[in-house]
Amino acid sequence: MFGWMTPKPVRLAKRYVAAVNAGDADVVADMMSAGCRYVDSSGRWIDGRENVRVATTRFFEMEHNFRIDVTSMVLHDGDVLIRGTVTADDPVLAQDTLWLARVEDGRISYWQSFGKGLPVSLTRILVPEVAQEAIAA
């Protein structure tokens, strides 16, 4: 109801979640900016739309029933804050999670997951050749 009143970044985030739930890596990647950053729950990241395409394609090949069920989505200081529950075949992934999406020029430029205590980095598993991590000072 009143979808025209929903801010554009929130509408894009909803479309992104729908593409994830459909398992469509191409649509997911096409919503990302060319120089986007995707950060997993471990804090490791990958940069670039094509790396996101490769990572999501590999992820959907190994996790066929991954789904994000959104319980709330709000726009705060330009960022879309999302709370929801993940259902998945892998019980490690199936948990309550928070996400942050930043939209610039009509595309997602930054996506971060804040899951609880995943024992591994998905970016390092899916695209080890491009996964990065912060260096401790």
Backbone as CSV, one residue per row, in Angstrom:
resi,resn,N_x,N_y,N_z,CA_x,CA_y,CA_z,C_x,C_y,C_z
1,MET,0.838,-1.169,0.000,0.000,0.000,0.000,0.888,1.240,0.000
2,PHE,0.539,2.206,-0.787,1.267,3.466,-0.889,2.738,3.248,-1.223
3,GLY,3.025,2.331,-2.143,4.393,2.059,-2.555,5.104,3.279,-3.092
4,TRP,4.344,4.225,-3.637,4.947,5.449,-4.162,5.552,6.289,-3.050
5,MET,5.162,6.043,-1.815,5.711,6.796,-0.694,6.979,6.142,-0.133
6,THR,7.265,4.931,-0.549,8.446,4.228,-0.065,9.684,4.840,-0.721
7,PRO,10.685,5.224,0.065,11.899,5.815,-0.517,12.570,4.856,-1.504
8,LYS,13.166,5.417,-2.557,13.806,4.604,-3.599,14.843,3.630,-3.048
9,PRO,15.704,4.022,-2.098,16.666,3.041,-1.576,15.989,1.826,-0.933
10,VAL,14.882,2.043,-0.253,14.156,0.933,0.377,13.540,0.044,-0.697
11,ARG,12.990,0.648,-1.737,12.429,-0.158,-2.835,13.512,-1.013,-3.486
12,LEU,14.704,-0.439,-3.685,15.804,-1.198,-4.278,16.234,-2.341,-3.351
13,ALA,16.315,-2.076,-2.061,16.693,-3.126,-1.106,15.661,-4.252,-1.112
14,LYS,14.389,-3.921,-1.227,13.345,-4.953,-1.304,13.506,-5.788,-2.571
15,ARG,13.827,-5.144,-3.687,14.059,-5.878,-4.936,15.290,-6.776,-4.819
16,TYR,16.319,-6.285,-4.128,17.532,-7.068,-3.917,17.210,-8.329,-3.114
17,VAL,16.478,-8.179,-2.032,16.093,-9.334,-1.206,15.262,-10.310,-2.036
18,ALA,14.362,-9.797,-2.859,13.549,-10.669,-3.712,14.438,-11.448,-4.690
19,ALA,15.468,-10.811,-5.238,16.387,-11.491,-6.156,17.199,-12.555,-5.419
20,VAL,17.624,-12.250,-4.193,18.332,-13.251,-3.378,17.404,-14.441,-3.130
21,ASN,16.178,-14.156,-2.747,15.230,-15.232,-2.457,14.896,-16.060,-3.689
22,ALA,15.009,-15.459,-4.874,14.777,-16.183,-6.125,16.029,-16.941,-6.584
23,GLY,17.153,-16.705,-5.904,18.397,-17.359,-6.281,18.950,-16.851,-7.603
24,ASP,18.701,-15.592,-7.927,19.099,-15.018,-9.217,20.344,-14.144,-9.062
25,ALA,21.502,-14.754,-9.243,22.772,-14.045,-9.055,22.951,-12.908,-10.049
26,ASP,22.439,-13.051,-11.255,22.587,-11.987,-12.246,21.793,-10.746,-11.852
27,VAL,20.576,-10.936,-11.388,19.774,-9.786,-10.955,20.400,-9.149,-9.720
28,VAL,20.874,-9.969,-8.778,21.563,-9.445,-7.591,22.727,-8.564,-8.036
29,ALA,23.580,-9.085,-8.900,24.769,-8.339,-9.336,24.384,-7.081,-10.113
30,ASP,23.360,-7.172,-10.939,22.959,-6.010,-11.742,22.444,-4.858,-10.887
31,MET,22.020,-5.133,-9.661,21.578,-4.065,-8.759,22.739,-3.386,-8.042
32,MET,23.929,-3.971,-8.147,25.111,-3.438,-7.461,25.837,-2.449,-8.373
33,SER,26.469,-1.449,-7.780,27.281,-0.523,-8.563,28.559,-1.233,-9.011
34,ALA,29.188,-0.702,-10.042,30.400,-1.339,-10.584,31.482,-1.487,-9.517
35,GLY,31.620,-0.505,-8.654,32.659,-0.533,-7.624,32.148,-0.877,-6.244
36,CYS,31.067,-1.644,-6.166,30.429,-1.956,-4.885,31.357,-2.732,-3.961
37,ARG,30.976,-2.742,-2.700,31.655,-3.562,-1.692,30.608,-4.426,-1.009
38,TYR,30.901,-5.727,-0.904,30.045,-6.686,-0.217,30.832,-7.227,0.963
39,VAL,30.305,-7.034,2.181,30.997,-7.445,3.405,30.195,-8.568,4.056
40,ASP,30.877,-9.686,4.349,30.178,-10.788,5.007,30.192,-10.598,6.519
41,SER,29.558,-11.506,7.228,29.424,-11.380,8.682,30.742,-11.492,9.429
42,SER,31.779,-12.002,8.776,33.088,-12.090,9.425,33.881,-10.786,9.289
43,GLY,33.363,-9.849,8.480,34.065,-8.594,8.246,34.963,-8.618,7.017
44,ARG,35.035,-9.747,6.347,35.813,-9.825,5.109,34.938,-9.352,3.960
45,TRP,35.573,-8.892,2.886,34.788,-8.299,1.820,35.350,-8.619,0.443
46,ILE,34.479,-8.360,-0.533,34.879,-8.381,-1.934,34.407,-7.067,-2.551
47,ASP,35.141,-6.615,-3.537,34.803,-5.385,-4.246,34.459,-5.701,-5.690
48,GLY,33.494,-4.976,-6.228,33.181,-5.063,-7.643,31.989,-5.929,-7.983
49,ARG,31.181,-5.413,-8.914,29.957,-6.100,-9.329,30.229,-7.510,-9.858
50,GLU,31.256,-7.670,-10.673,31.504,-8.996,-11.260,31.959,-9.999,-10.201
51,ASN,32.695,-9.557,-9.189,33.056,-10.452,-8.092,31.828,-10.851,-7.286
52,VAL,30.888,-9.913,-7.111,29.634,-10.242,-6.434,28.858,-11.260,-7.262
53,ARG,28.848,-11.087,-8.576,28.148,-12.041,-9.449,28.732,-13.455,-9.278
54,VAL,30.061,-13.561,-9.300,30.716,-14.869,-9.142,30.402,-15.456,-7.766
55,ALA,30.522,-14.642,-6.725,30.281,-15.132,-5.359,28.843,-15.586,-5.169
56,THR,27.881,-14.793,-5.639,26.478,-15.183,-5.436,26.115,-16.395,-6.289
57,THR,26.677,-16.489,-7.490,26.438,-17.685,-8.313,26.935,-18.927,-7.588
58,ARG,28.148,-18.874,-7.061,28.707,-20.019,-6.327,27.894,-20.318,-5.074
59,PHE,27.466,-19.253,-4.379,26.682,-19.444,-3.160,25.361,-20.146,-3.472
60,PHE,24.643,-19.674,-4.500,23.356,-20.282,-4.837,23.517,-21.714,-5.336
61,GLU,24.680,-22.056,-5.900,24.937,-23.428,-6.324,25.097,-24.364,-5.121
62,MET,25.622,-23.847,-4.011,25.819,-24.712,-2.841,24.702,-24.601,-1.816
63,GLU,23.914,-23.540,-1.852,22.830,-23.327,-0.879,21.552,-23.012,-1.659
64,HIS,20.777,-24.069,-1.930,19.605,-23.937,-2.806,18.386,-23.319,-2.128
65,ASN,18.315,-23.367,-0.829,17.103,-22.918,-0.136,17.335,-21.706,0.757
66,PHE,18.341,-20.906,0.455,18.620,-19.698,1.226,17.503,-18.690,0.984
67,ARG,16.993,-18.124,2.080,15.913,-17.150,1.975,16.034,-16.138,3.100
68,ILE,15.829,-14.864,2.758,15.782,-13.792,3.743,14.318,-13.429,3.967
69,ASP,13.870,-13.553,5.200,12.519,-13.130,5.576,12.658,-11.850,6.373
70,VAL,12.303,-10.733,5.753,12.479,-9.412,6.352,11.397,-9.167,7.395
71,THR,11.827,-8.734,8.589,10.860,-8.342,9.618,10.748,-6.826,9.720
72,SER,11.832,-6.107,9.350,11.746,-4.640,9.290,12.806,-4.113,8.331
73,MET,12.460,-2.982,7.723,13.371,-2.327,6.800,13.099,-0.831,6.903
74,VAL,14.141,-0.068,7.278,13.980,1.376,7.451,15.140,2.106,6.795
75,LEU,14.871,3.340,6.423,15.907,4.217,5.899,16.393,5.098,7.035
76,HIS,17.718,5.095,7.279,18.301,5.888,8.358,19.576,6.551,7.849
77,ASP,19.580,7.869,7.798,20.749,8.628,7.336,21.276,8.122,5.997
78,GLY,20.372,7.772,5.094,20.765,7.332,3.763,21.034,5.847,3.623
79,ASP,21.137,5.125,4.726,21.365,3.681,4.684,20.050,2.946,4.921
80,VAL,19.886,1.814,4.269,18.730,0.962,4.516,19.163,-0.085,5.540
81,LEU,18.484,-0.086,6.661,18.764,-1.035,7.743,17.696,-2.120,7.706
82,ILE,18.137,-3.355,7.676,17.229,-4.486,7.499,17.432,-5.465,8.650
83,ARG,16.325,-5.929,9.182,16.339,-6.980,10.204,15.502,-8.121,9.656
84,GLY,15.991,-9.344,9.860,15.226,-10.472,9.376,15.794,-11.788,9.834
85,THR,15.223,-12.826,9.281,15.624,-14.181,9.604,16.013,-14.898,8.317
86,VAL,17.105,-15.622,8.380,17.537,-16.428,7.252,17.069,-17.858,7.468
87,THR,16.486,-18.435,6.439,16.244,-19.866,6.422,17.186,-20.435,5.361
88,ALA,17.747,-21.589,5.644,18.725,-22.188,4.739,18.880,-23.662,5.068
89,ASP,19.427,-24.403,4.108,19.731,-25.805,4.357,20.808,-25.935,5.429
90,ASP,21.802,-25.059,5.377,22.905,-25.088,6.342,22.444,-24.416,7.632
91,PRO,22.368,-25.144,8.732,21.876,-24.562,9.987,22.751,-23.420,10.512
92,VAL,24.012,-23.369,10.101,24.885,-22.271,10.526,24.397,-20.948,9.941
93,LEU,23.836,-20.985,8.755,23.348,-19.775,8.104,21.958,-19.376,8.579
94,ALA,21.188,-20.324,9.065,19.799,-20.086,9.460,19.765,-19.408,10.824
95,GLN,19.581,-18.092,10.797,19.603,-17.321,12.047,19.014,-15.937,11.821
96,ASP,18.760,-15.246,12.921,18.361,-13.842,12.845,19.583,-13.042,12.420
97,THR,19.381,-12.106,11.517,20.493,-11.358,10.955,20.084,-9.915,10.728
98,LEU,21.083,-9.045,10.723,20.911,-7.650,10.347,21.719,-7.405,9.081
99,TRP,21.243,-6.484,8.247,21.963,-6.101,7.038,21.930,-4.592,6.900
100,LEU,22.905,-4.070,6.209,22.956,-2.654,5.879,23.179,-2.550,4.376
101,ALA,22.363,-1.740,3.720,22.521,-1.482,2.292,22.673,0.021,2.092
102,ARG,23.658,0.391,1.306,23.858,1.807,0.946,23.612,1.924,-0.553
103,VAL,22.756,2.868,-0.924,22.385,3.049,-2.324,22.925,4.387,-2.808
104,GLU,23.610,4.348,-3.945,24.116,5.562,-4.587,23.823,5.468,-6.069
105,ASP,23.271,6.532,-6.620,22.960,6.596,-8.053,22.114,5.411,-8.525
106,GLY,21.160,5.008,-7.693,20.212,3.982,-8.086,20.704,2.548,-8.018
107,ARG,21.899,2.338,-7.437,22.429,0.985,-7.291,22.973,0.812,-5.873
108,ILE,23.065,-0.435,-5.450,23.621,-0.722,-4.131,25.140,-0.628,-4.237
109,SER,25.717,0.274,-3.448,27.172,0.455,-3.479,27.859,-0.274,-2.320
110,TYR,27.060,-0.653,-1.316,27.625,-1.300,-0.125,26.549,-2.186,0.484
111,TRP,26.917,-3.435,0.763,26.008,-4.379,1.427,26.810,-5.085,2.500
112,GLN,26.286,-5.092,3.723,26.974,-5.783,4.801,25.991,-6.619,5.592
113,SER,26.426,-7.836,5.907,25.655,-8.747,6.750,26.231,-8.728,8.156
114,PHE,25.351,-8.803,9.142,25.766,-8.847,10.541,25.148,-10.072,11.200
115,GLY,25.580,-11.249,10.772,25.116,-12.491,11.370,25.901,-12.779,12.635
116,LYS,25.429,-13.750,13.381,26.070,-14.102,14.655,27.081,-15.214,14.469
117,GLY,28.304,-14.928,14.776,29.343,-15.927,14.942,29.488,-17.003,13.885
118,LEU,29.438,-16.639,12.604,29.708,-17.659,11.597,31.155,-18.117,11.737
119,PRO,31.397,-19.413,11.715,32.748,-19.917,11.938,33.692,-19.704,10.748
120,VAL,33.121,-19.355,9.590,33.941,-19.177,8.397,33.503,-17.916,7.655
121,SER,34.386,-17.437,6.802,34.071,-16.307,5.945,33.526,-16.823,4.629
122,LEU,32.294,-16.439,4.301,31.724,-16.871,3.031,32.506,-16.311,1.848
123,THR,32.991,-15.078,1.961,33.745,-14.527,0.836,35.026,-15.307,0.590
124,ARG,35.677,-15.769,1.654,36.912,-16.551,1.481,36.625,-17.928,0.899
125,ILE,35.465,-18.489,1.196,35.096,-19.779,0.627,34.699,-19.620,-0.848
126,LEU,33.895,-18.595,-1.131,33.310,-18.449,-2.463,34.260,-17.848,-3.485
127,VAL,35.017,-16.848,-3.079,35.933,-16.168,-4.013,37.251,-15.860,-3.302
128,PRO,37.999,-16.891,-2.939,39.228,-16.663,-2.174,40.252,-15.809,-2.930
129,GLU,40.180,-15.811,-4.249,41.135,-15.066,-5.037,40.964,-13.549,-4.934
130,VAL,39.799,-13.095,-4.455,39.568,-11.643,-4.347,39.111,-11.201,-2.965
131,ALA,38.885,-12.123,-2.036,38.423,-11.780,-0.693,39.506,-10.992,0.049
132,GLN,39.056,-9.988,0.777,39.981,-9.140,1.535,39.542,-9.075,2.991
133,GLU,40.468,-8.712,3.846,40.134,-8.538,5.253,40.952,-7.401,5.834
134,ALA,40.419,-6.811,6.866,41.114,-5.724,7.535,42.363,-6.272,8.226
135,ILE,43.398,-5.497,8.198,44.633,-5.874,8.874,44.641,-5.244,10.253
136,ALA,44.831,-6.075,11.266,44.833,-5.585,12.642,46.013,-4.640,12.848
137,ALA,45.756,-3.553,13.576,46.818,-2.568,13.833,47.732,-3.018,14.940
